[in-house]
Amino acid sequence: MGDINKDPPETGVLQDSLRSEGENLHKQIAKRNGEVNRMNKGELRAKLRDLKQDTRGTRAVLQKRLKHCYKKNRLSKANLRDPASINHFYDNIIVIDFEATCEEAKPPGFKHEIIEFPAVIINTQSRKIIGEFQSYVQPVLNPRLSKFCTRLTGISQEMVENAPKFPEVLNQFKNWLNENNLIFEGEDCRSFAIATDGPWDMGRFLLHQCNDSQQPLPEWAKKWINIKKSYCNFYRTKRLPLNQMLEKLGLHFEGRPHCGMDDSRNIARIAIHLLNDGCNLRLNERIRLHSGGKPDFRYRVVCNLSRRDFESLRGLSKPDVINNEEESDEDTENEDDEDLGHFENPDEVDIPIEMMAKLRMK
């Protein structure tokens, strides 16, 4: 009697065919990536202009953009969907950049308090900003703003004195989320994820503010996308401040630096460029929780969320056919210094063999 669990012969033939097709695609994309690596900045711009793509940015940015465009077109010719278009992990990304009380010479034991709570919604399909939230917040522990704080943030004493206290603002933000149908549904939530420029907004300002205000830390604030980390991994560059990230994309800061709303809008512009260039933004940092589900402030409270942990969190399988662009380049000579070095690139999800048949365009 035959083994009833054994796959029929035609299944093995199909898998061999898909594997061969995947390997051929991999070689073609690798060859094209090698060609892109040998192009100078003028050649990259000319190719992108012919393809009606954005021509702004450094050579590293232009290389990444052109590789993504070639890859997308090659997959389309093979009757496969663009993996970047099917692996948006969230319907929306909410960018938050708090402003907090500060002193020019920080005294021992000084506690920062949030004085501006801004948020910007990016829809990942349209790649546009579709909503904003902003409120100033009245500080309690240090109700008088320092001259340094006002000069840095542009927030006056009058603006915070007329503002609600943090618990009320947090509740307003929750209501705003509900009004925009942004419902956090647990670990595998697709509705939205928070994005910040660094670990401090969630891991310092909001965490300590909730603790000092005796408010539970919202579930959506326990894991987030560190855009700075996503940016340097995707474009293979060192960690950069906000204005330099914009400059490498050929952009300029719009508005007033250290205005929370303007900072959030500019971070959102960077996130949109990352999405357009093929970056699948994912959670990459989290709060380290101890017994009772609470952080222990005696230890470092922010830690990395690895790609493997994220895939486990979302129930994703590790892809194995069309590798990351950095790993599939046929030629990596003549790269700029900013391109060199070894980076984990967690931000591109590619096509596993077993999915190729499912991804066929109907």
Residue, then its C-alpha position, 0 to 999 in steps of 0.5 A: m500500500g502506498d504512502i498516503n502522506k507522500d506528495p504526488p509526482e506532479t507536486g515535485v515537478l511543480q516545485d522543481s519548476l518553481r525552484s528553477e524559475g526562482e533561481n533564474l530570476h535571482k541570477q537576472i536580478a543579481k546581474r542587473n544589480g551588478e550593473v547598477n553598482r558600476m554606474n556613477k551618479g549621473e548614469l543612475r539619474a539618467k536611468l531613473r529619469d528614463l523610468k520616470q522615477d525620483t532622481r534626488g538623493t546620494r549615489a547610495v539612495l539612487q542605487k537602491r531606488l534603481k535596483h528596486c525599480y528594476k526588480k519590480n519590473r522584472l518580477s512583473k514581466a515574470n507575471l509575479r507581483d512586486p513583493a514590496s506591494i504585498n508585504h506592507f505589514y501595516d495599513n497605516i504608520i503613525v509617526i510621533d515625535f514628542e517635545a519635552t521639558c529640558e534644561e541647558a545644563k540638565p540638573p541631577g534627577f531632572k525628569h522630562e515631561i512631554i509638552e507637545f504630543p504630535a502624530v501624523i498618519i501615513n497610509t502605506q498603500s497611497r503613501k500619503i499623509i492622511g491625518e494629523f493630531q497635535s496637542y500641547v501638554q501642561p507639565v506638572l513636575n516642573p511647570r515653568l519652562s526654562k528659557f532654553c526649552t522655549r528657545l529650542t522648541g518654540i513652545s511658550q509658557e502661555m502655550v503650556e499653561n492653557a493646555p490640558k494635562f497629560p492624562e487628558v491629552l493621552n485620552q484625546f489621542k486614543n479618541w482620535l485613533n478610534e475616530n480614524n478607525l485605528i484599532f490596535e488589535g494585539e501582537d499581529c495588528r495590521s491596522f497601524a504601527i508607531a514610528t519614531d526617529g530613534p528610541w527615545d520617544m517611546g522608550r524614554f519620554l512616553l514610558h516615563q511620562c505614563n509612569d509619572s502620571q500613573q497611566p498604563l503604557p498603551e499596548w501600541a507603545k511597547k513596540w515601534i519602528n525606529i525610522k533611523k535604524s530602518y533608514c541606515n539598514f536600508y540605504r546602508t549608511k551610518r546613523l544620521p540626524l534627521n536633517q542629514m537623512l533628509e539631505k541624503l534623499g535630496l530633501h530639505f527640512e520643512g518647518r521649524p526644527h524641534c517643533g514636534m509637529d514639523d519634526s513628525r511631518n519630516i520623519a513622515r516624508i522620510a518614511i514615505h521615501l523608504l516605502n517608495d524605494g521598496c523598504n518594508l517598514r517593520l517593528n524593530e525596537r521594543i520595551r523590555l518588560h519584566s515580571g508583571g509585564k512592567p519595565d524595570f527602570r534599574y536596567r536598560v528598557v529599550c532593546n532590539l526586535s530582531r527580524r527573526d523575532f518579528e517574523s515569529l511575532r507575525g507568523l511569517s515564514k523566512p523567504d529563500v528565493i529572491n534574496n535581498e538586493e545587497e545579497s544578490d549583487e553580482d558585482t559590488e566594486n566601485e561603491d562609495d564609502e558610505d555603502l561599505g560595511h556589513f549590515e543586517n537588512p531586515d527591511e526587504v521581504d522577498i519571495p519564497i519558492e513555495m509562494m511563487a505559484k500563489l503570487r501569480m497575477k490573475 
